[in-house]
């Protein structure tokens, strides 16, 4: 699907590491080059034509993001350097201010480091929602984990190793009945399915552009306006203030500009706008359907190999985590690289998951809409190679 848009695919590469970052279509490099070559001024700084064009393009992307995730207002869209920066801004800029010492934060042991370490660093009272036998989060387990001290549920909509898709709408309904905030890591879900934050009713959502064909160094922080107005910036400087005086008097801008101090990744944000238009032209619904077809095919083919262990066969996303018996995951990844097949090996920034699945390192295949069944067939052929262990040695 749309493979002709990706220059890297012309080199014969089989790219199955889309959970780490995705390939980029030509429209992105064209948009970024156009900015650097033809109107490379700063944003929100000048009163001349090319600067005003930058302002218009930059803010147009904000509107596109608002519509892409169904936000109520463009004020609720803040640009950051990535999902990690967005999570840190929310956790330290908002929740650190309001959480009492005995109040609890619910996460899971399958969360990404960026949704674990900030909570540890602020010494939050972290509790874990148990995972079921498929390493998934059930509404029943969420409900059982909630106490009268629970203040925040902070979880991924789709996890990056198990690939389970959580029912965020039902979780949010349950949480809000009990006065609990819901913070959602959408890094692995927003690129693969249609998201509507108003329908989900989440309080905060974060995601990264580079995991959805966009540039690195651009992230999105969505928050309900009433909460963003109470959040404290972590960065202070040019662009986010109206004035400041020698006696320390200062007046800051309102949201979202309040949280975008300094010169942003202008080229990246403008390029990201073109990517959102590109994904809209394909349709997120079509992407989701196609990826499911690919995943089902991949699982079917992997199960043909007796010594392949699949850790998340029953998950719903395009992430498939596996190992081949008696072969270290990194060794297998290096072997597959000989065939121009790119997979991720390691713990995938989910280091506390090992106690749940019983192993530290795994191989991960993460699919996207430009992958094909023929590429999966090439993977299976390499995994079935009777000389695989000799080639690894």
ChimeraX attribute file (.defattr): number of C-alpha atoms within 10 A of each C-alpha:
attribute: neighborCount
match mode: 1-to-1
recipient: residues
	/A:1	12
	/A:2	10
	/A:3	14
	/A:4	12
	/A:5	14
	/A:6	16
	/A:7	12
	/A:8	16
	/A:9	16
	/A:10	10
	/A:11	9
	/A:12	10
	/A:13	14
	/A:14	22
	/A:15	22
	/A:16	23
	/A:17	20
	/A:18	26
	/A:19	26
	/A:20	16
	/A:21	18
	/A:22	23
	/A:23	20
	/A:24	19
	/A:25	20
	/A:26	14
	/A:27	19
	/A:28	22
	/A:29	17
	/A:30	12
	/A:31	20
	/A:32	20
	/A:33	15
	/A:34	15
	/A:35	21
	/A:36	12
	/A:37	9
	/A:38	9
	/A:39	15
	/A:40	17
	/A:41	19
	/A:42	18
	/A:43	22
	/A:44	17
	/A:45	14
	/A:46	13
	/A:47	8
	/A:48	9
	/A:49	11
	/A:50	17
	/A:51	18
	/A:52	18
	/A:53	18
	/A:54	23
	/A:55	19
	/A:56	15
	/A:57	21
	/A:58	23
	/A:59	18
	/A:60	17
	/A:61	23
	/A:62	25
	/A:63	17
	/A:64	20
	/A:65	23
	/A:66	20
	/A:67	16
	/A:68	19
	/A:69	18
	/A:70	16
	/A:71	23
	/A:72	14
	/A:73	13
	/A:74	20
	/A:75	19
	/A:76	23
	/A:77	28
	/A:78	22
	/A:79	25
	/A:80	25
	/A:81	18
	/A:82	21
	/A:83	26
	/A:84	22
	/A:85	22
	/A:86	24
	/A:87	27
	/A:88	18
	/A:89	22
	/A:90	25
	/A:91	22
	/A:92	19
	/A:93	18
	/A:94	18
	/A:95	21
	/A:96	18
	/A:97	12
	/A:98	13
	/A:99	16
	/A:100	13
	/A:101	11
	/A:102	11
	/A:103	16
	/A:104	22
	/A:105	23
	/A:106	20
	/A:107	23
	/A:108	25
	/A:109	21
	/A:110	33
	/A:111	24
	/A:112	23
	/A:113	16
	/A:114	17
	/A:115	24
	/A:116	21
	/A:117	12
	/A:118	18
	/A:119	22
	/A:120	11
	/A:121	10
	/A:122	12
	/A:123	11
	/A:124	19
	/A:125	18
	/A:126	17
	/A:127	16
	/A:128	17
	/A:129	23
	/A:130	20
	/A:131	16
	/A:132	11
	/A:133	9
	/A:134	15
	/A:135	21
	/A:136	22
	/A:137	21
	/A:138	16
	/A:139	16
	/A:140	11
	/A:141	15
	/A:142	20
	/A:143	13
	/A:144	11
	/A:145	15
	/A:146	22
	/A:147	12
	/A:148	10
	/A:149	14
	/A:150	21
	/A:151	24
	/A:152	21
	/A:153	25
	/A:154	23
	/A:155	26
	/A:156	27
	/A:157	23
	/A:158	28
	/A:159	26
	/A:160	26
	/A:161	26
	/A:162	26
	/A:163	27
	/A:164	24
	/A:165	17
	/A:166	19
	/A:167	14
	/A:168	20
	/A:169	17
	/A:170	13
	/A:171	21
	/A:172	21
	/A:173	15
	/A:174	16
	/A:175	21
	/A:176	15
	/A:177	8
	/A:178	14
	/A:179	12
	/A:180	21
	/A:181	19
	/A:182	23
	/A:183	26
	/A:184	24
	/A:185	27
	/A:186	22
	/A:187	29
	/A:188	26
	/A:189	24
	/A:190	23
	/A:191	26
	/A:192	25
	/A:193	17
	/A:194	18
	/A:195	18
	/A:196	17
	/A:197	21
	/A:198	14
	/A:199	11
	/A:200	16
	/A:201	18
	/A:202	23
	/A:203	21
	/A:204	24
	/A:205	28
	/A:206	26
	/A:207	27
	/A:208	30
	/A:209	28
	/A:210	25
	/A:211	25
	/A:212	25
	/A:213	24
	/A:214	28
	/A:215	26
	/A:216	18
	/A:217	18
	/A:218	24
	/A:219	28
	/A:220	26
	/A:221	27
	/A:222	29
	/A:223	23
	/A:224	20
	/A:225	20
	/A:226	10
	/A:227	13
	/A:228	26
	/A:229	15
	/A:230	12
	/A:231	23
	/A:232	17
	/A:233	17
	/A:234	14
	/A:235	14
	/A:236	14
	/A:237	13
	/A:238	13
	/A:239	19
	/A:240	21
	/A:241	16
	/A:242	12
	/A:243	11
	/A:244	11
	/A:245	8
	/A:246	6
	/A:247	6
	/A:248	7
	/A:249	8
	/A:250	11
	/A:251	12
	/A:252	16
	/A:253	14
	/A:254	14
	/A:255	18
	/A:256	20
	/A:257	17
	/A:258	22
	/A:259	25
	/A:260	21
	/A:261	17
	/A:262	13
	/A:263	13
	/A:264	18
	/A:265	20
	/A:266	21
	/A:267	23
	/A:268	25
	/A:269	28
	/A:270	25
	/A:271	27
	/A:272	30
	/A:273	23
	/A:274	23
	/A:275	25
	/A:276	21
	/A:277	16
	/A:278	15
	/A:279	16
	/A:280	14
	/A:281	9
	/A:282	14
	/A:283	13
	/A:284	19
	/A:285	12
	/A:286	14
	/A:287	19
	/A:288	19
	/A:289	13
	/A:290	18
	/A:291	24
	/A:292	18
	/A:293	13
	/A:294	20
	/A:295	24
	/A:296	14
	/A:297	15
	/A:298	22
	/A:299	16
	/A:300	12
	/A:301	16
	/A:302	21
	/A:303	14
	/A:304	11
	/A:305	13
	/A:306	10
	/A:307	15
	/A:308	16
	/A:309	16
	/A:310	18
	/A:311	19
	/A:312	21
	/A:313	20
	/A:314	16
	/A:315	19
	/A:316	18
	/A:317	24
	/A:318	28
	/A:319	27
	/A:320	25
	/A:321	21
	/A:322	20
	/A:323	21
	/A:324	17
	/A:325	11
	/A:326	9
	/A:327	14
	/A:328	16
	/A:329	23
	/A:330	17
	/A:331	15
	/A:332	21
	/A:333	21
	/A:334	17
	/A:335	20
	/A:336	19
	/A:337	14
	/A:338	11
	/A:339	14
	/A:340	16
	/A:341	21
	/A:342	22
	/A:343	24
	/A:344	23
	/A:345	22
	/A:346	16
	/A:347	18
	/A:348	19
	/A:349	14
	/A:350	21
	/A:351	17
	/A:352	17
	/A:353	21
	/A:354	15
	/A:355	11
	/A:356	16
	/A:357	15
	/A:358	8
	/A:359	11
	/A:360	16
	/A:361	18
	/A:362	25
	/A:363	25
	/A:364	30
	/A:365	22
	/A:366	28
	/A:367	25
	/A:368	28
	/A:369	21
	/A:370	18
	/A:371	21
	/A:372	19
	/A:373	14
	/A:374	10
	/A:375	16
	/A:376	22
	/A:377	15
	/A:378	15
	/A:379	22
	/A:380	17
	/A:381	12
	/A:382	17
	/A:383	19
	/A:384	16
	/A:385	10
	/A:386	10
	/A:387	10
	/A:388	15
	/A:389	13
	/A:390	7
	/A:391	10
	/A:392	14
	/A:393	7
